[in-house]
């Protein structure tokens, strides 16, 4: 993931060389749990970025001037 210009993530949901993980990954329920956790993490990151943004457009348009 060298030279990545945008936020990126490498997700390893388990290792097929590990028997316990291999058995879990064989079930749809476990894969759905992994997908839900990844989705929650990405949304949490996105929401945190949105909270840091400032309303630049409003300031530039003069909407906040008195």
Secondary structure, 3 states (H helix, E strand, C coil): CCCCCCCCCCCCCCCCCCHHHHHHHCCHHHHHHHHHHHHHHHHHHHHHHHHHCCCHHHHHHCCCCC
